[in-house]
Amino acid sequence: MNLSNEFRAKVRQAILDKRENYGGSDADFSKSLGIKQSIYSRLKNGEIEKILGDTAWITIGRELQVKVFEDNWKVARTSVYSEIEDNLNFCKDLSRSMVLVDDCGIGKTFCTKHIIKKMKNTFYVDCSQAKSKQLFIRLLAKTIGIDNKGKYYDVLANLKYYITTLEKPLIICDEAGDLEYTAFLELKGIWNGTDGVCGWYMMGADGLRDKINRGIKNQKVGYAEIFSRFSDEFIKLTPSGKVDRQEFYSQLIGDVASANLQDKSKVRPLINKCLQKESTLRYLETLIKIGA
């Protein structure tokens, strides 16, 4: 493996950018990156050579979404972007909780990750990468910036306490439908321990709604309580009616296409092509990048 200094410099800058929105200490921030504070200090002072192994650079780069090669894909302020931004600000400012359940491929994750780059003390967890109780809690602890290597219940207790020390924290649980049952119960416990001081935003597709509804219907312990804590409502951005739904997708696809095409005459044919195939923004991105 032979990483370029250009890549290391990009990762270093991403680290410094992230630090600006982290309310804890340098020591805690270093833990969230999985590095020693002394290493972070050297990075802050401009060093990039021979202070981290290639694997560490790659891991941090991946977590901070550092692109090796810029693809020039532009972010469009779609209705999805604006509504998610409003939701996140509401949850953060008032320490409230919401559940967004909507179609795949409308840009939920993409928009959320872009929005939170400038939000202080906002933490994103991809639950599909940490489905079990142990993995979820330890990943959340690391993301927030506390030691996740000790005894499980010590990590859990420290996690709940540390969240309460931060100024208006917001935790986003993406792909929450992938969490195992015991992880859901633990999520309820953390919510209880941070009630009134932390905002929560849960995201997923139909599987998350089905999981919660099925758990409530079968009177499985925890699901009704979790749903209640997350405002007793599933937020959905995509309309249900056929006509309204088509208009929504036409506008969404058109907004993203317009932002990423110089030749605006290509926008309408791309909208039609995506609608005909009932495809998502991922398909649109592929079409634009291959010049279709």
Salt bridges, closest charged atoms under 4 A:
ASP26 OD1 - ARG19 NE 2.80
ASP26 OD2 - LYS44 NZ 2.86
GLU47 OE1 - ARG42 NH2 2.95
ASP54 OD1 - ARG8 NH2 3.41
GLU63 OE2 - LYS142 NZ 3.40
GLU70 OE2 - LYS10 NZ 3.93
ASP71 OD1 - LYS67 NZ 3.13
ASP71 OD2 - LYS289 NZ 3.25
GLU85 OE1 - ARG77 NH1 2.66
ASP102 OD1 - LYS236 NZ 3.43
ASP103 OD1 - LYS236 NZ 3.55
ASP103 OD2 - ARG245 NH2 2.53
ASP206 OD1 - ARG209 NH1 2.90
GLU285 OE2 - LYS289 NZ 2.64
